[in-house]
């Protein structure tokens, strides 16, 4: 006997579950790494589970800058996607940057530690603003399943965040911080491979070259004063949201 929920899930495009799986592992790696970052920074170098031996204030300052830059990076990441790479390619490039970034943190080297943070910031900047857009591309605007599809996708975010704190946190604290970073990196690699294998089920309309679409897009730049005022409000709203979340994340 088939469960009703399975019948409902079958109505959704296969691409949704490809993006769902990628998002689960991307959030697993991101939140898992964040869960142990400050602990790793403040752990004494001479302890059984050695860290970097930083002062707590310096560790929290780095954590604050890191989480803020992750959100800010989504602005140039979205621009690069729209102007040059397209959304699917941005996910591929961003995904590999995240893989290499998390695995760099696993290496016991100050150079690779900071390199890893930079790569993760760049990777999230490319991946995060585009993956949700691709979910929207899977449905027509009039499709009743569209809202349900986004709900399923956001469940993936919560699953990844929940599991990461338990698994990465436990391994990092009891077996070694670098092993924790390694598990976070491994999770991202799993998600990336799954996405590459299933990307054929995802259509990126930003890569479709159609003269009619191009002409329509060119026409959108001839905006009225009212439309320009709305655009200014939208930009200000984006800045307020970025500042809010960057400030909110300072709490850890």
C-alpha positions as CSV (number, residue, x, y, z in Angstrom):
1,X,0.0,0.0,0.0
2,X,1.4,3.3,-1.1
3,X,1.4,6.3,1.3
4,X,-0.5,9.4,0.1
5,X,2.5,11.5,0.7
6,X,4.5,9.5,-1.8
7,X,1.9,10.1,-4.4
8,X,2.0,13.8,-3.7
9,X,5.8,13.8,-4.0
10,X,5.7,12.1,-7.4
11,X,3.8,15.0,-8.8
12,X,6.8,17.2,-8.4
13,X,9.6,17.5,-11.0
14,X,12.7,15.3,-10.4
15,X,14.8,18.5,-10.4
16,X,13.3,19.5,-7.1
17,X,14.8,16.5,-5.3
18,X,18.2,17.1,-6.9
19,X,18.2,20.7,-5.5
20,X,16.7,19.4,-2.2
21,X,19.6,17.0,-1.8
22,X,22.2,19.6,-2.7
23,X,20.8,22.0,-0.2
24,X,20.7,19.5,2.6
25,X,24.4,18.8,2.2
26,X,25.3,22.4,1.6
27,X,23.6,23.5,4.8
28,X,25.0,20.5,6.6
29,X,28.6,21.6,5.7
30,X,27.9,25.3,6.4
31,X,26.2,25.0,9.7
32,X,28.4,22.1,10.8
33,X,31.6,24.1,10.2
34,X,30.1,27.1,11.9
35,X,29.1,25.1,15.0
36,X,32.8,24.3,15.7
37,X,34.5,27.3,14.3
38,X,34.8,29.4,17.4
39,X,35.5,26.4,19.6
40,X,38.4,25.5,17.3
41,X,39.7,29.0,17.4
42,X,39.7,29.4,21.2
43,X,40.9,25.8,22.1
44,X,44.4,25.9,23.5
45,X,47.2,24.5,21.3
46,X,48.4,22.3,24.1
47,X,45.1,20.6,24.8
48,X,44.3,17.0,23.8
49,X,42.1,18.4,21.1
50,X,44.2,21.4,20.0
51,X,42.9,24.5,18.3
52,X,44.4,27.8,17.4
53,X,44.6,29.2,21.0
54,X,43.0,32.5,20.1
55,X,41.5,35.0,22.6
56,X,37.7,34.8,22.7
57,X,37.1,38.3,21.6
58,X,39.3,37.8,18.5
59,X,37.6,34.5,17.7
60,X,34.1,36.1,17.9
61,X,35.3,39.0,15.8
62,X,36.5,36.7,13.0
63,X,33.2,34.7,13.3
64,X,31.3,37.9,12.9
65,X,33.2,39.1,9.9
66,X,32.9,35.6,8.3
67,X,29.1,35.3,8.7
68,X,28.6,38.9,7.5
69,X,30.7,38.4,4.4
70,X,28.9,35.2,3.6
71,X,25.7,37.2,3.2
72,X,27.3,40.2,1.4
73,X,29.0,37.8,-1.1
74,X,25.5,36.9,-2.4
75,X,25.3,40.3,-4.1
76,X,28.3,40.0,-6.4
77,X,27.5,36.2,-6.7
78,X,24.1,37.0,-8.1
79,X,25.6,39.6,-10.5
80,X,28.2,37.1,-11.8
81,X,25.5,34.5,-12.3
82,X,23.2,36.8,-14.2
83,X,25.9,38.4,-16.3
84,X,28.4,35.6,-17.0
85,X,27.9,32.1,-15.6
86,X,24.2,31.4,-15.5
87,X,22.5,29.7,-12.5
88,X,23.5,26.1,-13.0
89,X,27.1,26.8,-13.7
90,X,27.1,29.1,-10.7
91,X,25.9,26.2,-8.6
92,X,28.7,23.9,-10.0
93,X,31.5,26.5,-9.5
94,X,30.1,27.5,-6.1
95,X,29.7,23.9,-5.0
96,X,33.4,23.1,-5.8
97,X,34.6,26.2,-4.0
98,X,32.7,25.0,-1.0
99,X,34.1,21.5,-1.2
100,X,37.7,22.8,-1.4
101,X,37.0,25.4,1.2
102,X,35.7,23.0,3.8
103,X,38.4,20.4,3.1
104,X,41.0,23.2,3.4
105,X,39.9,23.8,6.9
106,X,40.6,20.2,7.7
107,X,44.3,20.7,7.0
108,X,46.4,21.7,10.0
109,X,47.7,24.9,8.5
110,X,47.0,28.5,9.2
111,X,47.3,29.3,5.5
112,X,44.8,26.7,4.5
113,X,42.5,27.7,7.3
114,X,42.1,31.3,6.0
115,X,42.1,30.1,2.4
116,X,39.2,27.8,3.4
117,X,37.2,30.6,4.9
118,X,37.7,32.7,1.7
119,X,36.7,29.8,-0.6
120,X,33.5,29.1,1.5
121,X,32.5,32.8,1.4
122,X,32.9,32.8,-2.4
123,X,31.2,29.5,-2.8
124,X,28.1,30.5,-0.7
125,X,28.0,33.8,-2.7
126,X,27.6,31.9,-5.9
127,X,25.4,29.0,-4.8
128,X,23.0,30.5,-2.3
129,X,21.3,33.2,-4.4
130,X,20.8,30.9,-7.4
131,X,19.6,27.6,-5.9
132,X,16.2,29.0,-4.8
133,X,15.8,30.6,-8.2
134,X,16.3,27.3,-9.9
135,X,13.6,25.8,-7.7
136,X,11.2,28.4,-9.0
137,X,12.2,27.6,-12.6
138,X,10.9,24.1,-12.1
139,X,7.2,25.3,-12.0
140,X,5.1,27.6,-14.0
141,X,3.8,30.6,-12.1
142,X,0.2,29.1,-12.2
143,X,1.3,25.7,-10.9
144,X,-0.4,24.9,-7.6
145,X,2.6,22.7,-6.6
146,X,5.0,25.6,-6.7
147,X,4.4,26.7,-3.1
148,X,4.5,23.1,-1.9
149,X,7.8,22.6,-3.8
150,X,9.4,25.6,-1.9
151,X,8.2,24.1,1.4
152,X,9.9,20.8,0.6
153,X,13.1,22.6,-0.4
154,X,13.2,24.6,2.9
155,X,12.6,21.4,4.8
156,X,16.0,20.3,3.3
157,X,17.6,23.4,4.8
158,X,16.3,22.5,8.3
159,X,17.3,18.8,8.0
160,X,20.9,19.8,7.0
161,X,21.2,22.4,9.7
162,X,19.8,20.0,12.4
163,X,22.0,17.0,11.5
164,X,25.2,19.1,11.1
165,X,25.2,20.4,14.7
166,X,24.8,16.9,16.1
167,X,27.2,15.0,13.8
168,X,29.9,17.6,13.0
169,X,29.8,19.0,16.6
170,X,30.2,15.6,18.2
171,X,33.0,14.4,15.9
172,X,34.8,17.8,16.2
173,X,34.7,17.9,20.0
174,X,35.4,14.2,20.7
175,X,37.7,13.2,17.9
176,X,39.3,16.4,16.7
177,X,38.3,19.7,15.2
178,X,39.9,18.8,11.9
179,X,37.9,15.7,11.7
180,X,34.8,17.8,12.2
181,X,35.8,20.0,9.3
182,X,36.5,16.9,7.2
183,X,33.0,15.6,7.8
184,X,31.5,18.9,6.8
185,X,33.6,18.9,3.6
186,X,32.6,15.3,2.9
187,X,29.0,16.2,3.2
188,X,29.4,19.0,0.6
189,X,31.3,16.6,-1.8
190,X,28.3,14.1,-1.6
191,X,25.9,16.9,-2.4
192,X,28.0,18.2,-5.3
193,X,28.3,14.8,-6.9
194,X,24.6,14.2,-6.5
195,X,23.9,17.5,-8.2
196,X,26.2,16.9,-11.1
197,X,24.5,13.5,-11.7
198,X,21.0,14.9,-11.5
199,X,21.5,18.3,-13.1
200,X,20.0,17.1,-16.4
201,X,16.6,17.4,-14.7
202,X,17.1,21.1,-14.1
203,X,16.5,23.8,-16.8
204,X,18.4,27.0,-16.4
205,X,16.4,29.6,-18.4
206,X,19.2,32.1,-18.0
207,X,21.3,30.0,-20.4
208,X,18.6,29.9,-23.1
209,X,19.5,32.4,-25.9
210,X,16.2,33.5,-27.5
211,X,16.1,36.7,-29.6
212,X,12.5,37.4,-28.4
213,X,13.6,37.1,-24.7
214,X,16.7,39.2,-25.3
215,X,14.6,42.0,-26.9
216,X,12.2,41.9,-24.1
217,X,15.0,42.1,-21.5
218,X,16.5,45.0,-23.3
219,X,13.2,46.8,-23.2
220,X,13.1,46.5,-19.4
221,X,15.9,49.0,-19.1
222,X,13.7,51.8,-20.4
223,X,12.1,52.3,-17.0
224,X,9.8,55.1,-15.9
225,X,10.4,57.3,-12.9
226,X,7.8,55.3,-10.8
227,X,9.6,52.0,-11.7
228,X,13.0,53.6,-10.8
229,X,11.6,54.6,-7.4
230,X,10.4,51.1,-6.8
231,X,13.8,49.8,-7.8
232,X,15.5,52.1,-5.2
233,X,13.1,50.8,-2.5
234,X,14.0,47.2,-3.5
235,X,17.7,47.9,-3.3
236,X,17.3,49.6,0.1
237,X,15.3,46.6,1.3
238,X,18.0,44.2,0.2
239,X,20.6,46.3,2.2
240,X,18.4,46.3,5.3
241,X,17.9,42.5,5.1
242,X,21.7,41.9,4.7
243,X,22.5,44.2,7.7
244,X,19.8,42.5,9.8
245,X,21.0,38.9,9.1
246,X,24.6,39.9,9.4
247,X,23.9,41.4,12.8
248,X,21.6,38.6,13.9
249,X,24.3,36.0,13.1
250,X,26.7,37.7,15.5
251,X,24.9,35.9,18.3
252,X,26.1,32.6,16.8
